[in-house]
Amino acid sequence: MADIFYETGGVKLRRKITVAELETVPEAYRLAYGERGHADGDLVLSTRAADYATSALAEIAELNAKIEKLKTEGPAKVEAAKKARRDGQVESALHRALTKARVKPGLVEGAIAMLMEQNEFELEASETGKGFVVLARTPYGLSSVDTIVERLVQGEEGAVWLDKRSAPSAGYFNSLLSGMKERR
């Protein structure tokens, strides 16, 4: 005796049904039934179409799960990306200000970490509309990055941070004098 039922994706479908029985078939599988040259008017199940419907339903379920995951994790990922971008801009501004203030190259990363720990930073759109201005919220109010770096290097331990200026070479002044004599 041939199988009366065909099972796909946990759903048992009858291989042959009447038109009236089509209402009892799950909606996603109704298109899998059709008249296949039977004169009796019964509908016959296309197993390929039923398998296709099963794989389509599985794909829909997978996509719905991904959508739900994005709904829950998406805002957190966006917030993390914004924070990383903001921190990157703050670190970049601090690095520029510390380099401009002649902080020793080996201490720049430590100074950045210390300043980021001691202050809260805010980004404001620049007046030109291109880029951002980084401001530090300190006990004194909002300050520019240059100002907090200046306080660091001019404080009690400021000399520790600064790179010593190298003295001009012995021939530097002689070259200046000879250059002045040549102009005469």
C-alpha positions in Angstrom: 0.0 0.0 0.0 1.4 3.3 -1.0 2.0 6.0 1.6 -1.1 8.1 2.1 0.8 10.8 3.9 3.9 12.8 3.0 5.9 14.4 5.9 8.0 17.5 5.4 9.3 19.9 8.0 7.3 18.1 10.8 4.0 18.5 8.9 2.0 15.5 7.7 0.3 16.1 4.4 -2.1 13.8 2.6 -0.9 12.9 -0.9 -4.5 13.2 -2.3 -7.3 15.3 -1.1 -10.6 16.6 -2.3 -11.2 20.3 -3.0 -13.4 20.6 0.1 -10.5 19.2 2.2 -8.1 21.9 1.0 -9.3 24.2 3.8 -7.8 21.8 6.4 -4.3 22.1 4.8 -2.0 24.7 6.4 -2.1 27.8 4.2 1.6 27.7 3.3 1.2 24.3 1.7 -2.1 24.8 -0.2 -0.2 25.8 -3.4 1.5 22.4 -3.3 -1.8 20.8 -4.3 -3.1 20.8 -7.8 -5.1 18.8 -10.4 -2.6 16.4 -12.0 -4.6 15.0 -14.8 -7.1 13.2 -12.5 -10.6 13.1 -13.8 -12.1 12.5 -10.4 -11.4 16.2 -9.4 -9.2 15.3 -6.5 -6.1 17.4 -5.8 -2.7 15.8 -5.7 0.3 16.9 -3.6 3.4 17.9 -5.4 6.2 16.8 -3.0 8.7 19.2 -4.6 6.4 22.1 -4.0 5.7 21.0 -0.4 9.5 20.7 0.2 10.0 24.2 -1.3 7.3 25.6 1.0 9.0 23.9 4.0 12.4 25.4 3.1 10.8 28.8 2.5 9.0 28.7 5.9 12.4 27.8 7.6 14.0 30.7 5.8 11.3 33.0 6.9 11.6 31.8 10.5 15.4 32.4 10.4 15.0 35.9 9.0 12.3 36.7 11.7 14.8 35.5 14.4 17.5 37.8 12.9 15.1 40.7 12.9 14.2 40.1 16.5 17.9 39.9 17.4 18.6 43.2 15.6 15.7 44.8 17.4 17.2 43.9 20.8 21.0 44.1 20.0 20.9 46.8 17.3 20.5 49.8 19.6 23.3 48.6 21.9 25.6 48.1 18.9 24.8 51.6 17.5 25.5 53.1 20.9 28.8 51.2 21.2 29.8 52.4 17.7 29.0 56.0 18.6 31.0 55.7 21.9 33.9 54.2 20.0 33.8 57.0 17.4 33.6 59.6 20.1 36.4 58.1 22.1 38.5 57.9 18.9 37.9 61.6 18.2 38.7 62.5 21.8 42.0 60.5 21.8 42.9 62.1 18.4 42.4 65.6 19.8 44.3 64.8 23.0 47.2 63.3 20.9 47.4 66.4 18.8 47.3 68.7 21.8 49.9 66.7 23.7 52.3 66.5 20.7 51.9 70.3 20.2 52.7 70.8 23.9 55.9 68.8 23.4 55.0 65.9 25.7 57.6 63.1 25.6 56.5 60.7 22.9 56.7 57.7 25.2 54.3 59.3 27.7 51.6 60.5 25.3 49.5 57.3 25.5 49.7 57.4 29.3 48.8 61.1 29.4 45.8 60.4 27.2 44.6 57.6 29.5 45.0 59.8 32.5 43.2 62.8 31.0 40.4 60.6 29.8 40.0 59.1 33.3 40.0 62.5 35.0 37.6 64.4 32.6 34.4 63.8 30.8 34.5 64.8 27.1 31.8 66.2 24.9 31.8 66.6 21.1 30.1 69.6 19.6 29.7 70.3 15.9 32.3 72.9 14.7 31.1 76.2 13.5 32.2 75.4 10.0 29.9 72.3 10.0 32.8 70.0 9.2 34.0 67.8 12.1 33.7 68.2 15.8 35.2 70.3 18.6 36.2 68.3 21.6 35.5 69.9 25.0 36.4 68.6 28.5 34.0 68.9 31.4 36.3 69.8 34.3 35.7 71.1 37.8 36.3 74.5 36.2 33.6 74.0 33.6 33.9 73.3 29.9 37.5 73.6 28.7 39.2 73.0 25.4 41.6 70.1 25.0 44.5 72.5 24.6 43.6 74.1 28.0 43.6 70.8 29.9 46.8 69.8 28.3 48.3 73.1 29.2 47.2 72.6 32.9 48.9 69.2 32.8 52.3 70.4 31.5 52.3 73.6 33.6 51.3 71.9 36.8 53.5 70.8 39.7 54.8 67.8 37.8 54.6 69.3 34.4 58.3 69.1 33.7 58.2 65.3 33.9 55.9 65.2 30.9 57.8 67.6 28.7 60.4 66.5 26.2 63.6 68.4 26.8 64.6 70.7 24.0 67.8 69.7 22.4 70.5 72.3 22.4 71.6 73.6 19.1 74.6 71.9 17.6 78.1 73.6 17.9 78.1 74.6 14.3 74.6 76.1 14.4 75.6 79.6 15.5 78.7 79.6 13.3 76.4 78.9 10.3 74.1 81.7 11.3 77.0 84.2 11.5 78.5 83.1 8.2 75.0 83.4 6.6 74.8 87.0 7.9 78.3 87.8 6.7 77.5 86.6 3.2 74.5 88.9 2.9 76.8 92.0 3.2 
